[in-house]
Amino acid sequence: MKHFAAAALALTIFTLPAAADTIRVGMSGGYFPFTFVKQDVLQGFEVDFMYAIGKETGDTIEFSTMGFSGLIGALEAGRIDTVANQITITPEREAKFAFTQPYVYDGAQVVVREGNDAIKGVDDLRGKTVAVNLGSNFEHLLRELPFANEITIKTYESNIEQDTALGRVDAFVMDRVSSAQVIAESPLPLQLAGAPFSEIRNALPFRKDETGEAMRDRVDAAITKLKADGTLKAISEKWLGADVTAPAS
């Protein structure tokens, strides 16, 4: 696990009160453009978002990076206070954690190798091998499809884009925003296949105890302010080229 302090990141440093608490934030550091490391600097939408929250609440933000599949376990074990890595709200997660309001609204997207016209969307995944990130909600979404038993799902900690481009799997499923950004920034020959097939709402989870719920309430109030004053929209447009912080009208 890697720890990133505000000063070490060479990012904006906020003047915080001496009595500020520390919010320990877990993220993978490998989910462009939401959280990634470039030239040893942790950056992305989630990083700017959490610093903006810290500025509102007066808390110090401390990041820890680890494999995506280990983030929820680290939260349950108390090694971190929340996860900022596009965590989708699901009934199963809501039973375990206290979530903030959603701050990103997106959809699950099928991506294929460029030129693969046999897969035009989710309905064409029958009989195909599809990659998803280990521990993500996308495996669950695929297993909910009426023809799920006809799909071979492979879970990856990373490199799902590369294996799709090389033809080792037929497609991968990721959120629409990240998929579009990966295609725009990567030299890999990839293309979107059809429209998103499921709406997802992403939020910050906290433990369901007195400390966790109090921190959740403080952070949730900050998110409300960041939405109202346009800060969250600006962060979204900076990293994603669009505002995905409100439901589609």
C-alpha positions in Angstrom: 0.0 0.0 0.0 1.3 3.4 -1.0 0.5 6.5 1.0 0.4 9.9 -0.7 0.4 13.0 1.5 -0.8 16.4 0.2 2.7 18.0 0.2 4.3 15.0 -1.5 1.9 15.0 -4.4 2.9 18.5 -5.7 -0.8 19.3 -5.9 -2.7 22.2 -4.4 -2.0 22.5 -0.7 -4.8 23.8 1.4 -4.4 25.7 4.7 -6.2 23.6 7.3 -7.0 24.3 10.9 -4.7 22.7 13.5 -7.6 20.5 14.8 -8.5 19.1 11.5 -9.2 15.4 11.3 -7.6 13.1 8.6 -9.7 11.4 6.1 -7.9 8.3 4.9 -8.9 7.7 1.3 -8.3 4.5 -0.6 -7.9 4.3 -4.4 -6.2 2.1 -7.0 -4.2 4.8 -8.7 -4.8 2.8 -11.9 -8.2 3.9 -13.2 -7.6 6.7 -15.7 -8.8 9.4 -15.7 -10.3 9.1 -12.2 -7.2 8.1 -10.3 -3.8 7.4 -11.8 -0.1 8.0 -11.3 1.9 10.0 -13.8 5.6 11.0 -13.1 5.1 9.7 -9.5 2.2 12.1 -8.9 -1.2 10.7 -7.9 -3.8 12.6 -9.9 -7.2 12.6 -11.6 -10.8 13.4 -11.0 -11.1 11.6 -7.6 -7.9 13.3 -6.3 -9.1 16.8 -7.1 -12.6 15.9 -5.8 -11.3 14.7 -2.4 -9.0 17.7 -2.0 -12.0 20.0 -2.7 -13.9 18.1 0.0 -11.0 18.6 2.4 -11.0 22.3 1.7 -14.8 22.5 2.6 -14.6 20.3 5.7 -11.2 21.4 7.0 -10.0 17.9 7.1 -6.6 16.6 5.9 -6.8 14.2 3.0 -4.4 11.3 3.0 -4.4 8.8 0.1 -3.5 5.1 0.1 -3.2 3.2 -3.1 -3.7 -0.5 -3.5 -5.2 -3.1 -5.9 -8.8 -2.3 -6.6 -10.0 -5.7 -5.3 -8.5 -4.9 -1.9 -10.2 -1.5 -1.4 -13.5 -2.7 0.2 -11.6 -5.1 2.5 -9.4 -2.2 3.7 -12.4 -0.1 4.4 -14.1 -2.9 6.3 -10.9 -3.5 8.3 -10.6 0.2 9.3 -7.3 0.8 7.4 -9.0 3.5 5.4 -12.0 5.7 6.0 -13.5 5.7 2.5 -12.9 4.7 -1.1 -12.7 7.2 -4.0 -12.5 5.0 -7.0 -15.9 5.2 -8.8 -17.6 2.9 -6.3 -21.1 2.0 -7.5 -24.0 2.0 -5.1 -25.6 -1.4 -4.9 -28.1 -2.9 -2.5 -25.4 -5.3 -1.2 -22.9 -2.4 -0.5 -25.6 -0.2 1.0 -26.3 -3.0 3.5 -22.7 -2.8 4.7 -21.7 0.9 4.2 -23.1 4.4 4.7 -22.9 6.1 1.4 -22.8 9.8 0.5 -25.1 11.1 -2.2 -23.9 10.1 -5.7 -21.4 12.4 -7.3 -21.0 10.7 -10.7 -23.8 9.3 -12.9 -22.6 7.0 -15.6 -23.3 3.8 -17.5 -21.7 0.4 -18.2 -20.0 0.4 -21.6 -18.9 -2.5 -23.9 -15.5 -1.9 -25.5 -14.0 -4.0 -28.3 -11.0 -4.2 -30.6 -11.2 -1.6 -33.4 -12.8 -3.1 -36.4 -14.8 -5.7 -34.5 -18.2 -5.2 -36.0 -19.5 -8.5 -34.7 -20.2 -6.9 -31.3 -22.3 -3.8 -31.7 -23.5 -3.7 -28.1 -24.3 -5.7 -25.0 -26.8 -8.0 -26.8 -23.9 -9.4 -28.9 -21.9 -10.7 -25.9 -23.6 -14.1 -26.2 -20.9 -16.7 -26.6 -18.1 -14.2 -26.0 -15.3 -13.8 -23.4 -15.6 -10.5 -21.6 -13.1 -8.9 -19.2 -14.0 -6.8 -16.1 -11.9 -5.3 -13.3 -11.7 -7.6 -10.3 -13.9 -6.5 -7.5 -15.9 -4.1 -9.7 -19.7 -4.0 -10.1 -19.5 -4.7 -13.8 -19.2 -8.5 -13.2 -22.5 -8.3 -11.3 -24.1 -6.3 -14.1 -23.1 -8.9 -16.6 -24.4 -11.7 -14.4 -27.8 -10.0 -14.2 -28.2 -10.2 -18.0 -30.9 -12.7 -19.1 -28.2 -14.5 -21.2 -25.4 -14.4 -18.6 -24.9 -18.1 -18.8 -23.7 -17.6 -22.4 -21.0 -15.2 -21.4 -17.5 -16.2 -20.2 -16.4 -13.5 -17.7 -12.7 -13.0 -16.9 -11.7 -10.8 -14.0 -8.5 -8.7 -14.1 -6.6 -6.5 -11.7 -5.4 -4.6 -14.7 -4.6 -4.8 -18.4 -8.2 -5.5 -19.6 -7.7 -2.9 -22.4 -4.5 -4.5 -23.6 -5.9 -8.0 -23.7 -8.9 -6.8 -25.6 -6.7 -5.0 -28.1 -4.6 -8.2 -28.5 -7.7 -10.4 -29.0 -7.2 -12.4 -25.8 -10.7 -11.5 -24.9 -13.6 -10.4 -27.1 -14.5 -7.3 -25.1 -14.3 -5.5 -21.8 -16.9 -3.6 -19.8 -16.0 -0.5 -17.9 -17.9 2.8 -17.2 -18.7 4.9 -20.2 -16.6 7.9 -19.2 -13.4 5.9 -18.4 -13.8 3.9 -21.6 -14.1 7.0 -23.8 -11.1 8.6 -22.1 -9.0 5.4 -22.4 -9.7 5.2 -26.2 -8.9 8.9 -26.6 -5.6 8.7 -24.7 -4.4 5.2 -25.5 -2.6 4.1 -28.7 -4.4 0.7 -28.4 -6.9 0.0 -31.2 -10.2 0.0 -29.3 -13.7 1.3 -30.0 -17.0 1.7 -28.1 -19.6 -0.9 -28.9 -23.1 0.5 -28.7 -24.7 2.6 -26.0 -24.3 2.2 -22.2 -26.5 -0.7 -21.0 -27.1 0.2 -17.3 -27.1 3.4 -15.3 -24.6 3.4 -12.4 -24.4 5.9 -9.5 -21.1 6.4 -7.8 -20.6 7.6 -4.3 -18.2 7.5 -1.3 -18.8 4.6 1.2 -18.1 4.9 4.9 -18.3 2.3 7.7 -21.6 2.1 9.5 -20.5 3.1 12.9 -20.7 6.4 14.8 -17.4 7.7 13.5 -17.9 6.6 9.9 -21.5 8.0 9.7 -20.4 11.3 11.2 -17.6 11.6 8.6 -20.1 10.6 5.9 -22.5 13.4 7.0 -19.7 16.0 7.0 -18.5 14.9 3.5 -22.0 14.7 2.1 -22.6 18.3 3.2 -19.4 19.3 1.4 -20.6 17.5 -1.8 -23.8 19.4 -1.7 -21.8 22.7 -1.6 -19.4 21.6 -4.3 -22.4 20.8 -6.6 -24.1 24.1 -5.8 -21.1 26.4 -6.4 -20.0 24.6 -9.6 -16.7 23.2 -8.2 -17.7 19.6 -8.9 -18.8 20.4 -12.4 -15.5 22.1 -13.1 -13.5 19.1 -11.9 -15.6 16.8 -14.1 -15.1 19.0 -17.1 -11.4 19.3 -16.5 -10.8 15.5 -16.3 -13.7 14.1 -18.3 -14.5 16.8 -20.8 -18.1 16.7 -19.7 -20.3 17.2 -16.6 -21.3 13.7 -15.3 -22.1 14.9 -11.8 -25.9 15.1 -12.2 -28.5 12.6 -13.6 -29.2 12.8 -17.3 -32.2 15.0 -18.0 
